[in-house]
Amino acid sequence: MKRAMFNYTVATNYYITKLQKKQEERLQKMIQEEEIRMLRKEMVPKAQLMPFFDRPFLPQRSSRPLTMPKEPSFGNVNSTCWTCVFNNQHYLYHIHHAHA
């Protein structure tokens, strides 16, 4: 009698967990399908308007001045040496400034 009750409770627990897993899988599948549907809806290409060919495009010269190149200023370094750690070894690099 005790063994029959034990087998019954084990079988019912197994059946309930099996149903819960199926429900979770069904819910997960519905969520994934909804996400895929939303992504596909966002990815629909939209048609662009046709350009107006009755008004021809006439490019105009820009009113902004031309960009003038400048020499880079590397002399603003506060320190005269840098320390670099590489593979737990310290290397000391000295910067020699050329004073022109």
Secondary structure by P-SEA (a helix, b strand, c coil): caaaaaaaaaaaaaaaaaaaaaaaaaaaaaaaaaaaaaaaaaacbbbbccccccbbbbbbccccccbbbbccccccccccbbbbbcccbbbbbbbbbbcc
